[in-house]
Amino acid sequence: MDGVQREPTQSRGEQIQAAEHEAAKQRLLAQAEADRVPVEETTRAVPDRRGNRGR
């Protein structure tokens, strides 16, 4: 050995699994972005004032 540590090589199955995992992650991120509601389209929260009537 020349003293240089090398990363262990991944088996073909591990490479396929990692690629599938990354593809699934990208699909989820794309779906989340498609479902995202822009801040401009949301309504402001209004405080609940029902408890202040008797004061």
N, C-alpha and C positions, 0 to 999 in steps of 0.2 A: 504494500500500500504506500501511496505517496503522501499520506497524512491529510489529504483533502477529503472532507466529508461530503458525500453526495446524497441528494434526496433519494429515498427508495423509489424505484420505478413502480408505476401503477400497472396493475394487470389490465387487460383489455376490458374485463367486466367492470372494474372500478372506473375506467375512463368513460365507458358508456353511461354508467350510473351518474357520474359527475356531470356529463353533458346533458342528461335528462333532467337532473336537478336544476341546472342553470337554465334550461329551456322552460321548465315549470316556473321558476322564479321570474323570468322575463314575462311569461304569460300573466302571472299574477300582478306584476307591476303595471303592465299595459292595461289590464282590466281595472285596476284601482285608479289609474289615470283617466280612463274613459268614464268611470263612475264619479269622479271628483266633481264637486260643485264649486265653482269659483266663488271667492269671498264676496264679490260684488252682488251675487245673486242670493245671498243668505239674508235673513232678516235679523235685526238686532234683538237681543234679549231684552224684554221689558220686565222690570222688577214686579214681583207680586205684591200688590198693595192691599190685599183683602184684610190683612191683620191689623191695619192701622185705622180702621173706621171709628173705633170708640174713643179716640184720644182727643 
